[in-house]
Amino acid sequence: MAMKAKPVQRWYSREVTATGHLVDSGIMSDVLDKIIGLGGKFEITSFEMGKTNVDQTNVNIVVKCQSRKQLLHIVEQLHDLGCSTVDDKPVTLKKAAKNRVAPEGFYSTTNHQTHIRLDRRWYKVTNQRMDAVIAIRGNRIECVKLRDISRGDKIVCGLDGIRITPEFRHRDRKDFGFMSAEVSSEKKVQLAVAEVASMLANKRKKVAVVAGPVVIHTGAGEALCKLIRKGYIDVLLSGNALPVHDIEEALYGTSLGIDTKTGKAVEGGHRHHIRAINQVYKYGSIKKMVKARALQSGIMYTCTKYGVPYVLAASLRDDGPLPETISDMIKAQEAYSRAIKNTDLVIMLSSMLHSIATGNMLPGNIKTICVDINPSVVTKLADRGSKQAIGVVTDVGLFLNLLASKL
């Protein structure tokens, strides 16, 4: 009796390529682990290792799977690690049929530098940010949020003709290598402070600070004021709570009803922040209150006096909110986005929600430092895609006072 021949398994394959400091950054192992973890196989067809700190590594990998769907899924995952397909295909463009609606299969961006292939040339995508689409509008190729899509926009779809370049860690790059543990010792905090002080002292461009009310609660308001007065801070981003408790301290010497000098509760102090809000409304705005000399100290006073712009975004739990606080979330997002444009360095000070929101707007090449007593805040930033964020796990009051002293 003749034996039936076993059916030949069919393998689908696609070749991808990556360039950069792949080994130093651990990206090479991440790529191979991703292929195996998702049930695929790989064959490295070429590998050229960089020989110096400056030289980059180039690799070509053929990915093999037993189904087209599985292969596409793996290639999509590798794309986020900086791998692009090896072919001469241009991007696929589809027109948006309605405002705020992207075509099926649209490409969702990362925060890494992105190029698209058109007319056999590579073009850089501008306004880079994560969770957007790539739209071509006339001569502009830019990241656009879903809500800003207009009918007729040409939207990039699929993965063909798209190349992203993740931020790579060079062999000699220090970037807080000592911050390897979740909880930092005092010595390591001092090293982190010295590194940040060096960045600020040598700054050439724009520095933004995202700050929460803990800055006031920990008695670090004056330290931040000192940085503003010395010209180290170019823009302040915050919610409603920071200015409320900053003004509360300036008027009544308390923060959340606690005397900031003695640390003791003040009788009736729990009402002070409401009285502070009322005083701002009495004058019409923070700036008008400063002009009337009714507010003569604190972070908001210093920003106003030294011409440092600030953007205040509201939340559901806000008291007031203050007149300058933007309650429309769409307008608040847009104001934040404009404020951090062309920023070189962003320092996030104990404000989880505003820090993560700001991180979502930043390109991956913007140096980001997150200072928080809670290590999970840095983890959440990274999980949301802001992998460039460097975490300094410490009390923000200690950090700011040490930083102000160092400068």
Phi, psi and omega in degrees: 000128184287136178282138177284135179288137178292138179297138180284125178291135180262133179247135175259143184218157174207140182264135177236160180224152177214148180223140177146195178275067190292322183284313181301321184277352182078007183290325181301313180291326177298320180297310182293320178298322181295317181298311181293317182298332180263012173087015179259179173234162180221156173222119179278111184271336175205144181211114180241106186280135174295137186261346180229177178298332184272324184296143177259159177263139177241134180219142172241132183228130173267121179262132182237137178216166181265001175215150180296320182298316179296318179298315180298320180297317180294316180298322177297317179294321179291330180302319180292344177266004177100009179269134176239156182287148182266094175192175181256020183290138173280172177293154174267126181244133175229144180278140175288127183278337182219157172300140175068010180234119178274153177296158176300141178079016181297151179275128178261125191282159168258182176268008180273152178306131187233141173234150174236152183261119177223137177052040178063018176231155178261133181239137180283139176273133182263171181054043185300133176197163179276163174060040177233181171247165175258120182243143174252117181234100184065239179267001183263133173240111191213159172283133182227133176291153182307318184292346181260004177291135177249148178305130180097347176301139174275117186251134178287131181233155179073198182242349182296139175070024179238132180228124176247153181235099179294159173288128182255149178264115181288161181299323185258013182279126185276305176032057174060045177299336180284350181270048184276334181272153180296318181249123187270143174284167181300323180298318180292325176298318178297323177294319178297317178300316180298320180293315179294320178300321178296319178299315182291320182295330182255014185294142179242341184235225193256133178240127178247145176240130172252118189229145177250174184294345178300332176304319179284313183302327183269004178076024182258008182301315181294326178297318177293322176301320180298318178297322179292315181298325182279357175086017181276341183247132183255337179203145179242128176244136183198175171266200181278332188292319181303305180296326180298310183284334173295315179289324175302314180295319181297324184272323189236355179074017181233163172223117189057033177081003179258128178299120186286348178265321182260341183076012182256149179290140179257135180300126182076005184294337180295347178266352188298322183292328176291321178294324178296316177300318180298321179296320178296317179295329178300322181266345175105331179189168177297316182297319178292327178293321177293317180299326180278000180064023175276343175235117188232013177201169177103175184295314183293323175298315183293318176301315181295314183294322184261010173069027177270117182293152176221152177233126181245124182247134184279167171220172186298331188267003188294141167273138183102267341288179180296155183304322182279349182287129183275115183272338177281114186297325179295315179294324179295316177300315181295322179294319175300313182299318178294321184294326183265005179298135180064026177281143176265323186220133176238125178250120183255122188242095173048055175215084189302307185295315181288329177294313180295319178299317179293319178302323179295339182267349189268140168296155184292348182268001179274122180295128185231127180240123182247117180253118181202145178289341182259111183296339181292339178296316178295320179299317179295322176301313180295319180297330179277359176112350180275064186287350178281351184290129178258128185263132172242104186271100182194172174291129185294330177296315177299313182301309184294320179294321176294320181294315179298321179293321182295326183272000000 
